[in-house]
Amino acid sequence: MNSSESILAHPSILFSTTDIEAAYEQMKQNGIEVEDMLKMPFGTMFTFKDQDGNNYLLREDK
């Protein structure tokens, strides 16, 4: 990557769930690489990687 290229601040593919805690624990139990859960004023979310190392974001919809 050269200096004129930039890295996205968040993954470009987002998924949503109504129970983020259960999804987080299930993904961890299944051996999926997950980052720490982020609890923000506008919602709770975390990023995870697929088997090829691609990043995705899962957010909670209420």
BELHU-V934878 format. One record per helix or strand of 3 or more residues. SS is the DSSP state (alpha for helix, beta for strand). FROM is the first residue (numbers start at 1). TO is the last residue. If there is no record, write none. Layout:
{{SS/FROM/TO} {SS/FROM/TO}}
//
This chain:
{{beta/14/17} {alpha/20/29} {beta/38/40} {beta/43/49} {beta/55/60}}
//
